[in-house]
Each structure stands twice: as structure tokens, then as C-alpha cells.
Amino acid sequence: MNENSKPRLLVVEDDFENQKFLQIFLKRKFDVEICDSEETFYEKLNSNRFDIILMDISLRGKKDGLQLTREIRQMPEYSALPVVGLSAHAFQKDKDNAYSAGVDVFLTKPVQNDVLMDTLVKTLEEKSGIHLS
């Protein structure tokens, strides 16, 4: 990340309305890329450097956010990449599953906008030392 650029955030979210909202809301502090499936996730990951990932746990398709998080945690180049998990499922087992898959922080939907932004900024600062002004 160079000095005048924003940190790069990959949002993994398959709901179109959520994608639009997150794109608009998060671009205040992040350079946002959106993907909606396992295929587009790996395309984006392999063609860009990201500073943090916002991972929806429930994705349509063969792999969900837990599986994708487990996979990147196995890759040396992404094992320390901060991942914030986001899920509509608020049961303790969902939280446990997310943490055991490798998310750094787990949030449940609906999440307040300021809580989401603060969590992303704080996680980025703690995990990678990138500070936003």
C-alpha cells in the first residue's frame, strides 16, 4: 500500500443488494473489490494484493466462506491476511466454526455500519500494522 492509497479490501458477498451497499459505504476508507463466489474469489485473490478480507460465511455454490477461509489459511502468502467473517447465523456453533476456520473477527448480520467500519479498521491495524488516518 502506498502512502496516498487506501487499503485494499476484498468483499466476498453473494447478495447483490449487500454488495452495492458495502461498495458505497466502505469506499470511504478502503479500495473495495467485490466477489460473489469461489471462482471470482480466486480470480481476484490471484490478480490483486489485498490488505484485508470481509468474508460472508454463507455463500451460494460449492464452497462457503468457511471453506474459502480455511483454504487461504493453508497458503503461506495469505495465512496472515486479516479476515473478518460476516454471517446471518448468530448461534455459538456458527461463531466457533468461523473462528476454527481462521477468521480473525466474527460479526453477525445485521451489523451496524459504524461497528462494521470500526471492526475492519481495527482488525487491519492490529493484524497488519496499517493505520488509517
C-alpha positions in Angstrom: 0.0 0.0 0.0 1.5 3.3 -0.9 1.0 6.5 1.2 -1.9 8.1 -0.6 -3.8 5.0 -1.4 -6.4 3.3 0.7 -6.0 -0.2 2.0 -7.4 -2.8 -0.4 -10.4 -4.7 0.8 -11.9 -7.8 -0.8 -15.6 -8.2 0.0 -16.9 -11.7 -0.5 -20.7 -11.4 -0.6 -23.2 -13.1 -2.9 -26.2 -10.9 -2.2 -26.4 -8.1 -4.8 -28.1 -5.5 -2.6 -25.5 -6.1 0.1 -22.7 -5.8 -2.5 -24.0 -2.4 -3.6 -24.3 -1.1 -0.1 -20.9 -2.3 1.0 -19.2 -0.9 -2.1 -20.6 2.5 -1.4 -20.2 2.5 2.3 -16.7 1.0 2.6 -15.1 3.0 -0.2 -14.8 6.0 2.2 -11.8 4.2 3.8 -11.0 1.3 1.5 -10.3 0.5 -2.1 -13.1 -2.1 -2.4 -13.3 -5.1 -4.7 -16.3 -7.4 -4.6 -16.6 -11.0 -5.5 -19.6 -13.3 -5.1 -18.3 -16.9 -5.4 -15.4 -19.3 -5.1 -14.5 -18.7 -8.8 -14.4 -14.9 -8.6 -12.8 -15.1 -5.2 -9.7 -16.9 -6.5 -9.6 -14.7 -9.7 -9.5 -11.5 -7.5 -7.1 -13.0 -5.0 -4.6 -14.1 -7.7 -4.7 -10.8 -9.6 -4.5 -8.3 -6.7 -2.9 -7.8 -3.4 -5.4 -7.3 -0.6 -4.8 -5.9 2.9 -8.0 -7.4 4.4 -11.0 -9.6 3.5 -14.6 -9.2 4.6 -15.9 -12.8 4.2 -19.6 -13.6 4.1 -19.9 -17.1 5.6 -23.0 -18.2 3.7 -22.2 -18.2 0.0 -24.2 -20.0 -2.6 -22.2 -22.5 -4.6 -19.9 -25.4 -3.8 -17.8 -23.6 -1.2 -18.9 -21.3 1.6 -16.9 -18.6 3.3 -15.7 -21.0 6.0 -14.2 -23.3 3.3 -12.6 -20.3 1.5 -11.1 -19.0 4.8 -9.7 -22.5 5.6 -8.1 -22.7 2.2 -6.4 -19.3 2.3 -5.1 -20.1 5.8 -3.3 -23.0 4.3 -1.5 -20.8 1.7 1.7 -19.2 3.1 1.2 -16.0 1.2 -2.3 -15.5 2.7 -2.0 -17.2 6.0 -1.7 -13.9 7.9 -4.2 -11.9 5.8 -6.8 -10.4 8.1 -10.3 -11.9 7.6 -13.4 -10.5 9.1 -16.3 -13.1 8.9 -19.8 -11.9 8.5 -22.9 -14.2 8.9 -26.6 -14.0 9.4 -26.2 -17.1 11.7 -25.7 -16.0 15.3 -25.5 -19.3 17.1 -22.4 -20.1 19.2 -21.6 -23.1 16.9 -21.5 -20.7 13.9 -19.2 -18.4 15.7 -17.0 -21.4 16.8 -16.9 -22.8 13.2 -15.9 -19.4 11.9 -13.0 -19.0 14.4 -11.8 -22.5 13.8 -11.8 -21.9 10.0 -9.5 -19.0 10.7 -11.4 -15.7 10.8 -9.8 -13.0 12.9 -13.2 -11.4 13.9 -16.7 -12.7 13.6 -19.7 -10.3 13.1 -23.4 -11.2 12.8 -25.8 -9.6 10.3 -27.4 -7.2 10.5 -24.3 -5.3 11.7 -24.4 -1.6 12.4 -22.4 0.4 9.8 -20.1 2.1 12.3 -19.4 -1.3 14.0 -18.5 -2.8 10.6 -16.2 0.0 9.7 -14.6 0.2 13.1 -14.0 -3.6 13.1 -12.4 -3.6 9.7 -10.1 -0.6 10.6 -9.2 -2.1 14.0 -8.5 -5.6 12.6 -6.4 -4.1 9.8 -4.4 -2.1 12.3 -3.9 -5.0 14.7 -3.1 -7.7 12.2 -1.0 -5.8 9.6 0.1 -2.6 11.3 -1.7 -0.4 8.6 -3.1 2.7 10.2 -5.8 4.7 8.7 -5.9 8.4 9.3 
